Amino acid sequence: MNQLHRVSIGDAPAAWRAAGFAVDETNTTVIGRTSIELVGAHGPRGIRS
């Protein structure tokens, strides 16, 4: 079974915090076993890698 470990998303960490996600000081949140790195709203939005 494959597992997604990390994904980078072009979005503001503050928006995720406002939606109830626990975003740490490195702008990362975890959903299940997947780390979501929020790389900011500057530049392209959505999944970057």
VEXBAZA-160062 format. One record per atom (N, C-alpha, C): residue in three letters; atom name; x, y, z. Coordinates in nm, 2 decimals, always signed. Layout:
<sites>
+--------+-------+--------+--------+--------+
! residu ! atome !      X !      Y !      Z !
+--------+-------+--------+--------+--------+
!    ALA !    CA !      X !      Y !      Z !
...
+--------+-------+--------+--------+--------+
</sites>
This chain:
<sites>
+--------+-------+--------+--------+--------+
! residu ! atome !      X !      Y !      Z !
+--------+-------+--------+--------+--------+
!    MET !     N !  +0.08 !  -0.12 !  +0.00 !
!    MET !    CA !  +0.00 !  +0.00 !  +0.00 !
!    MET !     C !  +0.09 !  +0.12 !  +0.00 !
!    ASN !     N !  +0.06 !  +0.22 !  -0.09 !
!    ASN !    CA !  +0.14 !  +0.34 !  -0.10 !
!    ASN !     C !  +0.08 !  +0.44 !  +0.01 !
!    GLN !     N !  +0.17 !  +0.53 !  +0.05 !
!    GLN !    CA !  +0.14 !  +0.63 !  +0.15 !
!    GLN !     C !  +0.20 !  +0.76 !  +0.11 !
!    LEU !     N !  +0.12 !  +0.87 !  +0.10 !
!    LEU !    CA !  +0.16 !  +1.00 !  +0.07 !
!    LEU !     C !  +0.22 !  +1.06 !  +0.21 !
!    HIS !     N !  +0.35 !  +1.10 !  +0.20 !
!    HIS !    CA !  +0.41 !  +1.14 !  +0.33 !
!    HIS !     C !  +0.41 !  +1.29 !  +0.34 !
!    ARG !     N !  +0.43 !  +1.37 !  +0.23 !
!    ARG !    CA !  +0.44 !  +1.51 !  +0.24 !
!    ARG !     C !  +0.39 !  +1.58 !  +0.11 !
!    VAL !     N !  +0.32 !  +1.69 !  +0.13 !
!    VAL !    CA !  +0.28 !  +1.76 !  +0.01 !
!    VAL !     C !  +0.29 !  +1.91 !  +0.05 !
!    SER !     N !  +0.33 !  +1.99 !  -0.06 !
!    SER !    CA !  +0.35 !  +2.14 !  -0.04 !
!    SER !     C !  +0.23 !  +2.20 !  -0.11 !
!    ILE !     N !  +0.17 !  +2.30 !  -0.04 !
!    ILE !    CA !  +0.05 !  +2.36 !  -0.09 !
!    ILE !     C !  +0.07 !  +2.51 !  -0.08 !
!    GLY !     N !  +0.04 !  +2.58 !  -0.19 !
!    GLY !    CA !  +0.05 !  +2.73 !  -0.20 !
!    GLY !     C !  -0.08 !  +2.79 !  -0.14 !
!    ASP !     N !  -0.08 !  +2.81 !  -0.01 !
!    ASP !    CA !  -0.19 !  +2.88 !  +0.06 !
!    ASP !     C !  -0.14 !  +2.94 !  +0.19 !
!    ALA !     N !  -0.21 !  +3.03 !  +0.24 !
!    ALA !    CA !  -0.17 !  +3.10 !  +0.36 !
!    ALA !     C !  -0.20 !  +3.01 !  +0.48 !
!    PRO !     N !  -0.10 !  +3.00 !  +0.57 !
!    PRO !    CA !  -0.12 !  +2.92 !  +0.69 !
!    PRO !     C !  -0.23 !  +2.98 !  +0.78 !
!    ALA !     N !  -0.25 !  +3.11 !  +0.78 !
!    ALA !    CA !  -0.35 !  +3.17 !  +0.86 !
!    ALA !     C !  -0.49 !  +3.12 !  +0.82 !
!    ALA !     N !  -0.51 !  +3.10 !  +0.69 !
!    ALA !    CA !  -0.64 !  +3.04 !  +0.64 !
!    ALA !     C !  -0.67 !  +2.90 !  +0.70 !
!    TRP !     N !  -0.56 !  +2.82 !  +0.70 !
!    TRP !    CA !  -0.58 !  +2.69 !  +0.76 !
!    TRP !     C !  -0.60 !  +2.69 !  +0.91 !
!    ARG !     N !  -0.54 !  +2.78 !  +0.98 !
!    ARG !    CA !  -0.56 !  +2.80 !  +1.12 !
!    ARG !     C !  -0.71 !  +2.84 !  +1.14 !
!    ALA !     N !  -0.75 !  +2.94 !  +1.06 !
!    ALA !    CA !  -0.89 !  +2.98 !  +1.08 !
!    ALA !     C !  -0.99 !  +2.87 !  +1.05 !
!    ALA !     N !  -0.95 !  +2.77 !  +0.97 !
!    ALA !    CA !  -1.04 !  +2.66 !  +0.94 !
!    ALA !     C !  -1.03 !  +2.55 !  +1.05 !
!    GLY !     N !  -0.95 !  +2.57 !  +1.15 !
!    GLY !    CA !  -0.94 !  +2.48 !  +1.26 !
!    GLY !     C !  -0.82 !  +2.38 !  +1.26 !
!    PHE !     N !  -0.73 !  +2.40 !  +1.16 !
!    PHE !    CA !  -0.61 !  +2.31 !  +1.16 !
!    PHE !     C !  -0.51 !  +2.36 !  +1.25 !
!    ALA !     N !  -0.43 !  +2.27 !  +1.31 !
!    ALA !    CA !  -0.32 !  +2.31 !  +1.40 !
!    ALA !     C !  -0.20 !  +2.32 !  +1.31 !
!    VAL !     N !  -0.16 !  +2.45 !  +1.28 !
!    VAL !    CA !  -0.04 !  +2.47 !  +1.20 !
!    VAL !     C !  +0.07 !  +2.52 !  +1.29 !
!    ASP !     N !  +0.19 !  +2.45 !  +1.28 !
!    ASP !    CA !  +0.30 !  +2.48 !  +1.37 !
!    ASP !     C !  +0.38 !  +2.60 !  +1.32 !
!    GLU !     N !  +0.49 !  +2.63 !  +1.39 !
!    GLU !    CA !  +0.58 !  +2.74 !  +1.35 !
!    GLU !     C !  +0.65 !  +2.72 !  +1.22 !
!    THR !     N !  +0.66 !  +2.60 !  +1.17 !
!    THR !    CA !  +0.72 !  +2.58 !  +1.04 !
!    THR !     C !  +0.62 !  +2.58 !  +0.93 !
!    ASN !     N !  +0.49 !  +2.62 !  +0.96 !
!    ASN !    CA !  +0.38 !  +2.63 !  +0.86 !
!    ASN !     C !  +0.35 !  +2.49 !  +0.81 !
!    THR !     N !  +0.35 !  +2.39 !  +0.90 !
!    THR !    CA !  +0.32 !  +2.26 !  +0.86 !
!    THR !     C !  +0.20 !  +2.21 !  +0.95 !
!    THR !     N !  +0.11 !  +2.13 !  +0.89 !
!    THR !    CA !  +0.00 !  +2.07 !  +0.96 !
!    THR !     C !  +0.01 !  +1.92 !  +0.92 !
!    VAL !     N !  -0.05 !  +1.83 !  +1.00 !
!    VAL !    CA !  -0.05 !  +1.69 !  +0.97 !
!    VAL !     C !  -0.19 !  +1.64 !  +0.97 !
!    ILE !     N !  -0.22 !  +1.57 !  +0.86 !
!    ILE !    CA !  -0.35 !  +1.50 !  +0.84 !
!    ILE !     C !  -0.32 !  +1.35 !  +0.83 !
!    GLY !     N !  -0.37 !  +1.28 !  +0.93 !
!    GLY !    CA !  -0.33 !  +1.14 !  +0.93 !
!    GLY !     C !  -0.18 !  +1.12 !  +0.95 !
!    ARG !     N !  -0.12 !  +1.06 !  +0.85 !
!    ARG !    CA !  +0.03 !  +1.04 !  +0.85 !
!    ARG !     C !  +0.09 !  +1.13 !  +0.74 !
!    THR !     N !  +0.02 !  +1.23 !  +0.69 !
!    THR !    CA !  +0.07 !  +1.31 !  +0.58 !
!    THR !     C !  +0.09 !  +1.45 !  +0.63 !
!    SER !     N !  +0.22 !  +1.50 !  +0.61 !
!    SER !    CA !  +0.25 !  +1.64 !  +0.65 !
!    SER !     C !  +0.21 !  +1.73 !  +0.53 !
!    ILE !     N !  +0.14 !  +1.84 !  +0.57 !
!    ILE !    CA !  +0.10 !  +1.94 !  +0.47 !
!    ILE !     C !  +0.19 !  +2.07 !  +0.50 !
!    GLU !     N !  +0.28 !  +2.10 !  +0.40 !
!    GLU !    CA !  +0.36 !  +2.22 !  +0.42 !
!    GLU !     C !  +0.29 !  +2.33 !  +0.34 !
!    LEU !     N !  +0.26 !  +2.44 !  +0.42 !
!    LEU !    CA !  +0.19 !  +2.55 !  +0.36 !
!    LEU !     C !  +0.30 !  +2.66 !  +0.32 !
!    VAL !     N !  +0.32 !  +2.68 !  +0.19 !
!    VAL !    CA !  +0.43 !  +2.76 !  +0.15 !
!    VAL !     C !  +0.39 !  +2.90 !  +0.12 !
!    GLY !     N !  +0.27 !  +2.95 !  +0.16 !
!    GLY !    CA !  +0.23 !  +3.08 !  +0.15 !
!    GLY !     C !  +0.14 !  +3.10 !  +0.02 !
!    ALA !     N !  +0.07 !  +3.22 !  +0.03 !
!    ALA !    CA !  -0.02 !  +3.25 !  -0.08 !
!    ALA !     C !  +0.04 !  +3.33 !  -0.19 !
!    HIS !     N !  +0.17 !  +3.36 !  -0.18 !
!    HIS !    CA !  +0.24 !  +3.43 !  -0.29 !
!    HIS !     C !  +0.28 !  +3.33 !  -0.39 !
!    GLY !     N !  +0.25 !  +3.36 !  -0.52 !
!    GLY !    CA !  +0.28 !  +3.26 !  -0.62 !
!    GLY !     C !  +0.16 !  +3.18 !  -0.65 !
!    PRO !     N !  +0.18 !  +3.07 !  -0.72 !
!    PRO !    CA !  +0.07 !  +2.98 !  -0.75 !
!    PRO !     C !  +0.00 !  +2.92 !  -0.63 !
!    ARG !     N !  -0.13 !  +2.91 !  -0.63 !
!    ARG !    CA !  -0.20 !  +2.85 !  -0.52 !
!    ARG !     C !  -0.23 !  +2.70 !  -0.56 !
!    GLY !     N !  -0.26 !  +2.63 !  -0.46 !
!    GLY !    CA !  -0.29 !  +2.48 !  -0.48 !
!    GLY !     C !  -0.16 !  +2.40 !  -0.46 !
!    ILE !     N !  -0.17 !  +2.27 !  -0.50 !
!    ILE !    CA !  -0.07 !  +2.18 !  -0.48 !
!    ILE !     C !  +0.06 !  +2.21 !  -0.56 !
!    ARG !     N !  +0.17 !  +2.23 !  -0.50 !
!    ARG !    CA !  +0.29 !  +2.26 !  -0.57 !
!    ARG !     C !  +0.38 !  +2.14 !  -0.58 !
!    SER !     N !  +0.39 !  +2.05 !  -0.49 !
!    SER !    CA !  +0.47 !  +1.93 !  -0.50 !
!    SER !     C !  +0.42 !  +1.83 !  -0.40 !
+--------+-------+--------+--------+--------+
</sites>
